[in-house]
Amino acid sequence: MRSWPCAGHAGPRLPPWRIDPGEGLRQFCSVIVIDHRIAGQLAAELPKDVFREILEAYCRDLGRLCREIHDAAVAARPEAFRQAAHAMAGASASVGAVQLEELARRVLHPQTNGAQDLQLLAAQIQEVTHRTVAELRVLAHNFQ
């Protein structure tokens, strides 16, 4: 598998009707951000405008959930953090945002309770959210 450059490049664009199943997973700096098999399946099952609307709504939800996660981490409110992370994990799984899904699910483990753990996870979630949104923007652009 190839690694995509880190300098803000999302890699080559695949035509919207051809998600390359041989490559399967697109990578960002050697870390899988979007599973294009999942995203491609979703795109194939929906009209283009509906698919773009779903991606746009997901990105808007990510912004809100990221703020909720950050606020809960700063206030040391683990239950609020878990609720927002749970919502983020579920939404991420539905569009193939596998890295963000996995990261959001980490907080659901009982050993992740301390304020430092929550703040570290919140910072990591924010960073991965930016990568995910960048990847999804490229994906949505390909479906115009």
C-alpha positions as CSV (number, residue, x, y, z in Angstrom):
1,M,0.0,0.0,0.0
2,R,1.1,3.5,-0.7
3,S,1.5,6.3,1.8
4,W,0.1,9.7,0.9
5,P,2.2,12.8,1.5
6,C,1.7,14.7,4.8
7,A,2.0,18.3,3.4
8,G,-1.7,18.8,3.0
9,H,-2.0,16.6,0.0
10,A,-4.8,14.0,-0.1
11,G,-3.2,12.0,-2.8
12,P,-4.5,11.3,-6.3
13,R,-8.2,11.6,-6.9
14,L,-10.1,8.5,-8.0
15,P,-13.1,9.0,-10.2
16,P,-16.3,8.9,-8.1
17,W,-17.5,5.8,-9.9
18,R,-14.2,3.9,-9.4
19,I,-13.0,3.4,-5.9
20,D,-10.0,1.1,-6.4
21,P,-10.8,-2.1,-4.4
22,G,-7.2,-3.3,-5.0
23,E,-5.8,-0.4,-3.0
24,G,-8.7,-0.6,-0.6
25,L,-7.6,1.7,2.1
26,R,-6.2,5.2,1.5
27,Q,-3.5,6.1,3.9
28,F,-2.5,9.5,5.3
29,C,1.1,9.6,6.6
30,S,1.0,5.8,7.0
31,V,-2.1,6.0,9.2
32,I,-5.4,4.9,7.7
33,V,-7.9,7.8,7.9
34,I,-10.7,6.7,5.6
35,D,-11.6,3.1,4.5
36,H,-12.6,3.8,1.0
37,R,-14.3,0.5,0.6
38,I,-16.9,1.6,3.2
39,A,-17.2,5.1,1.8
40,G,-17.3,3.8,-1.8
41,Q,-20.1,1.4,-0.9
42,L,-22.1,4.2,0.6
43,A,-21.4,6.4,-2.4
44,A,-22.5,3.6,-4.8
45,E,-25.8,3.1,-2.9
46,L,-26.9,6.7,-2.9
47,P,-27.5,9.5,-5.4
48,K,-24.4,11.8,-5.6
49,D,-26.2,14.8,-4.0
50,V,-27.4,12.7,-1.1
51,F,-23.9,11.2,-0.5
52,R,-22.4,14.8,-0.5
53,E,-25.1,15.9,1.9
54,I,-24.3,13.0,4.3
55,L,-20.6,13.9,4.2
56,E,-21.3,17.6,4.9
57,A,-23.7,16.7,7.8
58,Y,-21.1,14.4,9.2
59,C,-18.4,17.1,9.0
60,R,-20.7,19.6,10.8
61,D,-21.5,17.0,13.5
62,L,-17.7,16.4,13.9
63,G,-17.2,20.1,14.7
64,R,-19.9,20.0,17.4
65,L,-18.8,16.7,18.8
66,C,-15.2,17.9,18.9
67,R,-16.2,21.0,20.9
68,E,-18.2,18.8,23.3
69,I,-15.3,16.5,23.8
70,H,-12.9,19.4,24.4
71,D,-15.2,21.1,26.8
72,A,-15.8,17.8,28.7
73,A,-12.0,17.1,28.9
74,V,-11.3,20.6,30.2
75,A,-14.1,20.4,32.8
76,A,-13.0,16.8,33.7
77,R,-16.5,15.4,33.0
78,P,-15.8,11.8,31.8
79,E,-19.4,10.9,31.3
80,A,-20.0,13.8,28.9
81,F,-16.8,13.0,27.2
82,R,-17.9,9.3,26.7
83,Q,-21.3,10.3,25.4
84,A,-19.8,12.7,22.7
85,A,-17.0,10.1,21.9
86,H,-19.6,7.4,21.5
87,A,-21.7,9.5,19.1
88,M,-18.5,10.4,17.2
89,A,-17.5,6.7,16.9
90,G,-20.9,5.6,15.6
91,A,-21.1,8.4,13.0
92,S,-17.5,7.8,11.9
93,A,-18.1,4.1,11.4
94,S,-21.0,4.8,9.1
95,V,-18.8,6.8,6.6
96,G,-15.7,4.8,6.9
97,A,-13.7,7.2,9.1
98,V,-11.9,4.3,10.7
99,Q,-9.0,6.2,12.4
100,L,-11.4,8.6,14.1
101,E,-13.8,5.8,15.0
102,E,-11.0,3.8,16.7
103,L,-9.7,6.8,18.6
104,A,-13.2,7.8,19.8
105,R,-13.8,4.3,21.0
106,R,-10.7,4.4,23.2
107,V,-12.5,6.5,25.7
108,L,-15.2,3.9,26.2
109,H,-12.6,1.7,28.0
110,P,-13.0,1.9,31.8
111,Q,-9.3,2.7,32.4
112,T,-9.6,6.0,30.5
113,N,-10.9,8.2,33.3
114,G,-8.3,10.6,34.4
115,A,-8.4,14.3,33.4
116,Q,-5.0,14.0,31.7
117,D,-6.1,11.0,29.7
118,L,-9.2,12.8,28.6
119,Q,-7.3,15.9,27.6
120,L,-4.7,13.9,25.7
121,L,-7.5,12.0,23.9
122,A,-9.3,15.2,23.1
123,A,-6.2,16.7,21.5
124,Q,-5.7,13.5,19.5
125,I,-9.3,13.5,18.4
126,Q,-9.1,17.1,17.3
127,E,-6.0,16.4,15.2
128,V,-7.5,13.3,13.6
129,T,-10.8,15.2,13.0
130,H,-8.9,17.7,10.8
131,R,-7.3,14.9,8.8
132,T,-10.7,13.2,8.4
133,V,-12.4,16.3,7.2
134,A,-9.6,17.0,4.7
135,E,-10.0,13.4,3.3
136,L,-13.7,13.7,3.2
137,R,-13.6,17.0,1.4
138,V,-11.5,15.4,-1.4
139,L,-13.9,12.5,-1.5
140,A,-17.0,14.8,-1.7
141,H,-15.3,16.9,-4.4
142,N,-14.8,13.7,-6.4
143,F,-18.5,13.1,-6.4
144,Q,-19.6,16.5,-7.9
